[in-house]
Each structure stands twice: as structure tokens, then as C-alpha cells.
């Protein structure tokens, strides 16, 4: 009886491990892909639509997961069965509804009197100088991983550019996310996909954006956690 229970438990765990969605969630896929919107790579729903009607869609997509290419990281460590389950789930997402973009905007006045509008808050509402949890999280991550190349307080360094200037000259959140996740190997910048999440990088962007506008001060900004 004990042997049967152990066998049943093992089979149950194996079945759970083959679940496509759980395999995807447990990998680095979510660093570059989301269900219904582009992150770095296309949405799973868009991938499903792209492969819809192709007789060899499952094989082609499984090979893409295995071999990578076009900025996508290869995953040779996954078994054929695991890739097949992941593909099965991805191809079932063609009907996923597109995500709703956040429409709220936040107005700020710069030191020179110029008005700017952001689609995310820098500060806690009603508590002016204190930055939000997201911005403070971005500050913490920046000062853990980014400052070595891009300088303390995002002011630029010997190995990386001044990110404040990059954002001030037009770099958007999507571009920032794409570069951070895929890296720039030829320039010595690592790919952060699989280590930092999409939210992590977006929070870093929010912090750097605040620095580029000179609204978030240098050093440790006061936060709602204080």
C-alpha cells in the first residue's frame, strides 16, 4: 500500500510538472512575454494567432523554444515533453482579450516651472516628498545591480551611459524594458531576463524617470515605508 501511495504521489507530481502554464510561470518566459500584451517579445495570444492554422505549428514553436534566436533565449534544458506542454498552452491563448491600458495620468511641475505628465505616480498622494513603493523599489534595485555601470544616482559611469539623459532624450518604458531584458552583448551589458522580472525593470524605469526630471532626489529618497 505504501509503495502504491508513493507511486501515485510521484505520478501526480510528474503530471503537475508537465502542466504547460506552470512550466512557463516557473521559467524565465514571463520576463519577456505576457498573456495579452507585449513586454519584450510578443504576447502569448499574439503568438497563438501568428501560428494559427499552420499544420506544423506545434513543432515549429517547440523548436523556437529549444533553439531561441531573434533575441530569444534558447532553452535546451527543457525536455521535449515539457516544450510540448508549453506549446500546447501557448497555442490555446489565441482568444485572450487584450489588456486594458491604465488611463490615469499624474501632473508634476519641474524646478524651472515646466509641467510634465506621467502615466504613473512618483510620490504618495497627499504626502509630497515621499516616493511610492514602486519608485523606492526601483531605487533599491538600481543601487543593487545598475549603479556599477551606470553610476550612483543614475548619473552615468565609466562603463555605462547616463540613464537620465537616455530617458530625457526620448527613451520610452518599452524600449528601456527591452534593452534591460535582452541586454547589449556587444557593449558588455548583460541580459536581465530570468533574473529581474518585468515589474522589477519597470520600477527601475520609474526611479530613473524621476531622476531624469530632477524630481526624485539623489541618495536614498524618502518613501512611504519610512
C-alpha positions as CSV (number, residue, x, y, z in Angstrom):
1,X,0.0,0.0,0.0
2,X,2.8,2.4,0.9
3,X,4.5,1.7,-2.4
4,X,1.3,2.4,-4.3
5,X,0.9,5.7,-2.4
6,X,4.4,6.8,-3.2
7,X,3.9,5.8,-6.9
8,X,0.6,7.8,-7.0
9,X,2.3,10.8,-5.5
10,X,5.2,10.6,-7.9
11,X,2.8,10.4,-10.9
12,X,0.8,13.3,-9.5
13,X,3.9,15.5,-9.2
14,X,5.1,14.5,-12.6
15,X,1.7,15.4,-14.1
16,X,1.9,18.8,-12.3
17,X,5.4,19.4,-13.6
18,X,4.2,18.8,-17.2
19,X,1.4,21.5,-17.0
20,X,2.3,24.0,-19.7
21,X,1.2,27.1,-17.9
22,X,3.0,26.1,-14.7
23,X,6.1,25.3,-16.7
24,X,6.0,28.8,-18.3
25,X,5.5,30.5,-15.0
26,X,8.4,28.6,-13.5
27,X,10.8,29.6,-16.3
28,X,12.2,32.9,-17.5
29,X,9.5,33.2,-20.1
30,X,7.5,35.8,-18.2
31,X,10.4,38.2,-18.2
32,X,9.8,38.8,-21.9
33,X,6.2,37.7,-22.6
34,X,2.8,38.3,-21.1
35,X,-0.6,36.8,-21.9
36,X,-2.3,39.7,-23.7
37,X,0.3,42.5,-24.2
38,X,3.9,42.9,-25.5
39,X,6.6,43.1,-22.9
40,X,9.9,42.5,-24.8
41,X,8.6,39.7,-27.0
42,X,5.0,39.4,-28.3
43,X,2.1,38.4,-26.2
44,X,1.2,34.7,-25.9
45,X,-2.1,35.5,-27.5
46,X,-0.3,37.1,-30.5
47,X,2.0,34.1,-30.9
48,X,-1.0,31.8,-30.9
49,X,-2.7,33.9,-33.6
50,X,0.5,34.0,-35.6
51,X,0.8,30.2,-35.7
52,X,-3.0,29.6,-36.0
53,X,-3.8,27.3,-39.0
54,X,-0.3,26.1,-39.5
55,X,-0.2,22.3,-39.5
56,X,3.3,22.2,-38.1
57,X,2.8,25.0,-35.6
58,X,3.5,22.9,-32.5
59,X,6.8,21.6,-33.9
60,X,7.9,25.0,-35.1
61,X,7.1,26.7,-31.8
62,X,8.7,23.9,-29.8
63,X,11.9,24.2,-31.9
64,X,11.8,28.0,-31.3
65,X,11.7,27.5,-27.5
66,X,14.5,25.0,-27.7
67,X,16.8,26.9,-30.1
68,X,15.9,30.5,-29.4
69,X,17.1,33.2,-31.9
70,X,16.0,36.7,-32.9
71,X,16.7,37.9,-29.3
72,X,15.0,34.9,-27.7
73,X,17.0,32.8,-25.2
74,X,17.3,29.1,-26.1
75,X,16.0,26.5,-23.6
76,X,17.8,23.3,-24.4
77,X,17.5,22.1,-20.8
78,X,13.7,21.6,-21.2
79,X,12.6,18.1,-22.3
80,X,10.6,17.5,-25.5
81,X,7.6,16.7,-23.3
82,X,7.9,19.9,-21.4
83,X,8.2,22.0,-24.5
84,X,5.2,20.3,-26.0
85,X,3.1,21.1,-22.9
86,X,4.2,24.8,-23.0
87,X,3.4,25.0,-26.7
88,X,0.0,23.4,-26.2
89,X,-0.9,26.1,-23.6
90,X,0.5,29.0,-25.7
91,X,-1.5,27.9,-28.8
92,X,-4.6,27.8,-26.7
93,X,-4.4,31.5,-25.9
94,X,-5.5,32.9,-29.3
95,X,-8.7,34.2,-27.9
96,X,-7.2,36.1,-25.0
97,X,-8.7,39.6,-24.6
98,X,-6.2,42.5,-24.9
99,X,-5.2,44.1,-21.6
100,X,-6.6,47.5,-20.7
101,X,-4.1,50.3,-20.5
102,X,-4.0,52.5,-17.5
103,X,-5.6,55.8,-18.5
104,X,-4.9,57.9,-15.3
105,X,-2.2,60.5,-15.6
106,X,-0.1,62.4,-13.0
107,X,1.0,66.0,-13.4
108,X,4.2,67.4,-11.9
109,X,5.9,70.8,-12.0
110,X,9.7,70.8,-12.7
111,X,12.1,73.2,-11.0
112,X,12.0,75.5,-14.0
113,X,8.2,75.7,-13.9
114,X,7.7,73.3,-16.8
115,X,4.7,71.0,-16.5
116,X,5.1,67.3,-17.2
117,X,2.6,64.5,-17.3
118,X,3.4,60.9,-16.4
119,X,1.3,57.7,-16.6
120,X,2.4,56.6,-13.1
121,X,2.8,58.4,-9.8
122,X,6.2,59.3,-8.4
123,X,5.0,60.3,-5.0
124,X,2.5,59.1,-2.5
125,X,-0.7,61.1,-2.9
126,X,-1.0,63.8,-0.2
127,X,2.5,63.1,1.1
128,X,4.6,65.1,-1.4
129,X,8.2,64.2,-0.9
130,X,7.7,60.5,-0.2
131,X,8.1,58.3,-3.3
132,X,5.8,55.4,-4.0
133,X,6.7,51.8,-3.1
134,X,7.3,51.1,-6.8
135,X,9.8,54.1,-7.2
136,X,11.5,53.1,-3.9
137,X,11.8,49.5,-5.1
138,X,13.3,50.8,-8.3
139,X,15.9,52.8,-6.3
140,X,16.8,49.7,-4.3
141,X,17.2,47.5,-7.4
142,X,19.1,50.2,-9.2
143,X,21.6,50.5,-6.3
144,X,22.0,46.8,-6.1
145,X,22.6,46.0,-9.8
146,X,22.8,49.0,-12.1
147,X,25.0,51.6,-10.3
148,X,28.2,49.7,-11.0
149,X,28.0,50.6,-14.7
150,X,25.5,53.5,-14.8
151,X,26.8,55.4,-11.8
152,X,25.4,56.2,-8.4
153,X,22.0,58.0,-8.6
154,X,21.8,57.2,-12.3
155,X,24.3,59.9,-13.1
156,X,26.4,57.8,-15.6
157,X,29.6,55.9,-15.2
158,X,32.7,54.7,-17.0
159,X,31.0,51.5,-18.2
160,X,27.5,52.7,-19.0
161,X,25.7,55.8,-20.1
162,X,23.8,58.3,-18.0
163,X,20.3,56.8,-18.0
164,X,18.8,60.1,-17.0
165,X,19.9,61.5,-20.4
166,X,18.7,58.4,-22.2
167,X,15.2,59.0,-20.9
168,X,15.3,62.7,-21.3
169,X,16.1,62.3,-25.0
170,X,13.1,60.1,-25.7
171,X,13.7,56.5,-24.4
172,X,10.3,55.1,-23.6
173,X,9.4,52.5,-20.9
174,X,9.0,49.7,-23.6
175,X,12.5,50.5,-25.0
176,X,14.0,50.5,-21.6
177,X,12.4,47.2,-20.7
178,X,13.5,45.6,-24.0
179,X,17.2,46.7,-23.6
180,X,17.3,45.6,-19.9
181,X,15.8,42.2,-20.6
182,X,17.8,41.3,-23.7
183,X,21.0,43.2,-22.9
184,X,23.5,44.6,-25.4
185,X,26.2,41.9,-25.5
186,X,28.4,43.8,-27.9
187,X,28.6,46.6,-25.4
188,X,29.1,44.4,-22.4
189,X,25.6,44.8,-21.0
190,X,24.1,41.6,-19.6
191,X,20.5,40.4,-20.3
192,X,18.5,40.6,-17.1
193,X,15.6,38.3,-18.3
194,X,15.2,35.4,-15.9
195,X,16.8,37.4,-13.0
196,X,14.8,40.5,-12.9
197,X,11.0,40.4,-13.5
198,X,9.1,42.8,-15.8
199,X,7.9,44.7,-12.7
200,X,11.4,45.0,-11.4
201,X,12.6,46.6,-14.6
202,X,9.5,48.9,-14.8
203,X,10.2,50.0,-11.2
204,X,13.8,50.8,-12.1
205,X,12.5,52.8,-15.1
206,X,10.1,54.8,-12.8
207,X,13.0,55.6,-10.4
208,X,15.3,56.7,-13.3
209,X,12.5,58.7,-14.9
210,X,12.1,60.6,-11.6
211,X,15.8,61.2,-11.5
212,X,15.9,62.4,-15.1
213,X,13.2,65.0,-14.3
214,X,15.1,66.0,-11.1
215,X,12.0,65.3,-9.1
216,X,13.4,62.3,-7.2
217,X,16.4,63.5,-5.2
218,X,19.9,61.9,-5.2
219,X,20.7,59.5,-2.4
220,X,18.0,57.4,-0.6
221,X,14.6,59.1,-1.4
222,X,12.1,59.3,1.4
223,X,9.4,56.7,1.0
224,X,6.0,55.7,2.4
225,X,7.9,52.9,4.1
226,X,9.7,55.4,6.4
